[in-house]
Every structure is written in structure tokens, then in C-alpha cells.
Amino acid sequence: MKRTMIIAAVLAATTAVAAPVIASDGEHQMKGERGERAHYMKGERGERGKHQMKGKRGHDRAQMQQRFDREFSQEEIQTLAEARLIMKGNDNLQIGAVEPTAEGYTISIVTKAEGALVETREVARNGMPMERYTKALEHKAKREARKAEKSGQ
């Protein structure tokens, strides 16, 4: 009985000490004030602190710009809109008309049964929602203006 208790105590102490080390994947090194783990940025070869400029989802700026500049055809926009509806999981809706506009496309979302209009959406030629696309263009223009101002000084 005494031996079992000693083994249990040693096992518990070992597990408590070793668990964070065993669970560590090498990127999580320390905990912050609220218990979150700090992430170190790694570059191509895994060196800490030597990283490239990355976007929110890990893409570099060139890839993001390429996606931003891409233009889809009317049929491709129809397919993308249908895929988004499928992902939303509402089987009662379908894509109605996809009409080209000066800036992009207008997509009509209708009910399957009656064909009643539920919503219309404006998207840019690259498939982004028009509001988001416009904000991105404004941000890009401001960034370029700041860059030009800095280089002119």
C-alpha cells in the first residue's frame, strides 16, 4: 500500500513536470500574463526572428497582390457564388442572375421554390465583396502615398 502511494506520487510529480515539455512543439516557448503561449516567428530555415513579410493567412505580398489583381469571368463568378451558398448550408437558396457592372458583378440570390429575390450582392471582378474591395483600394492608395512621401523627403 505504501509502495503504491509512493509510485503514484512519483508518477504524478513526473507527469506534472514533463507534460509541458512533451506537449511542446518547439514554437510555443513561454506563457504570457493571461496564459497564452508566445509564438516565435520562424523564417525559411527555421531561424527565430528572421521572417519574411506575410499577410494574415501566411501568404506573401506578391501572392496577395496576384489574387487581388485577378479577374474572373461571369461564369466563374456564378460558380464561386454557388459554392459559397453550398458552404453556407441553406438548401432553399440558389444563385439567380449574375450581371456584369462597371466595377464587377451583381449577384442575385433567390429561393429555389418560388424564385423570389432574397438578396443582391455586389462583388468586384476578383470575387471580393465590393465594400471590402473598395476599402482595400483606399488602403493601398494611402500606403502608396505614405511611401511616396517618405521617398520624397
N, C-alpha and C positions, 0 to 999 in steps of 0.2 A: 504494500500500500504506500509506504513512504517512498519507495523507489519509483513508483508510478507517478507520484506527485512531483518528484524531482525532475523526472523526464518531461512531464507536462510543462513544468515551469521553464525548463531549459528550451524546450521546443517553442513555447510562446515567446520567450525573450528573443530567440534566434529569428523567428518569423517576423516579429515587430521591427527588428533592426535590419533584416535582409530584404524585406518586402519592397521598400522604395528602390533599392539598388537593383533588384531583379526586375521590377516593373519599368525601370528607366529605359528609354530607347536611345539615349545619348543626346537628344536635343533638349530634353527637359532637365535642367540642372538645378534650379533653385526655385523656392516658392516666394511669392510676393506677400504683401500685407494681408490681402484677402484670400490667400490660399491658392491663387492662380499660379501656374508654373510659368516661368520665364522661358521664352523661346530664343535661341540664338540663331541668327541668320547665317546660313552657310552658302558659300559660293559654289562654283562648278566642281571644285576638287574637295569640297567639304571644309575649307578653312573658315574659321569663325571670323565674322566681321568683313569678309571680302565678298560682297554680293553685288549682283547687277541690279539695275532699276527694274522692279517688277510691278505689275499692276495688281489689282485686288485679287485676282484669281491666279496669279503666278505667271502671267504672260508678259513678255517684254513689250516695250512701247511699239516696236516695229510690227509685231503681230496684232496689237490692238489697233494700230492705225490702218493696217491692211483690212481688218474686219470692218472698221468704221467707213472706209472708202468703198467697200464692196457694194455693188448694186445688183439686186435680184430682179428677175422678170416678174410679170404679173402672175404667171402660173406658179413660180417658185414661192411668191408671197402667199398665194392661195394654199399651197401645200404646207408652208410653215404655220399659217393660221389654223389650218385643220389639225395639225399636230399639237398645237397649243391647246386647242379645245379637247382633244383626246386626253392630254395630260391633266387637264382640269377635272376630267371625270364626269362631266354632265352630258349624258347621252341624249338629252332632249334638245340640244342645240346643234346647229350646223352653220357653216360659212355660207353666206348668201353671195352677193356680188362683191367683186374686188375691182374697184375702179381706179385708174391712174389719175393723179392730180399733178399739179406743177411741182410740188415738193416730194411726192411719194405716192401713197395709195390710201384709199378709203376702203375699209373692210366692214361689211355688214354681217352681223351675227343675228341669225333668225332661228325661230323654233322649227323643229322637224315636222311637227304635225300640221300646223297652220301656215307656216312660213311668215309668221308675224315678226316684225323687227324688234329685236331685244336691245341691241346696242350697235353703234358705229364707232369704229376706231380709226384714227389717223396714224399711219406708220410712214417712216422715211423709206427711201429706196433700199437702204441696207437692212430693213426689217425692224429697226428700233422704233419704239413709240415716239411719236412726233415731239412730245414735250421733252422727253429725255434727249432726243437728238438735238433739239434747239438749245437746250442747256449746255450740252457738250460742245456745240459750236461756239457758244458765247464764252465758255471756259477756255477753249482753245485760242480764241481771239485775244482774250485778256492775257493768257500766258505768253503768246507771241509778242504782244505789246510790251509786257514787262521785260521780255528777253531783248527786244529791240532797244528799249530804253536803257537797259544795263550795258549793252554793247556800244551805245552811242555816248556814254559818259566817259 
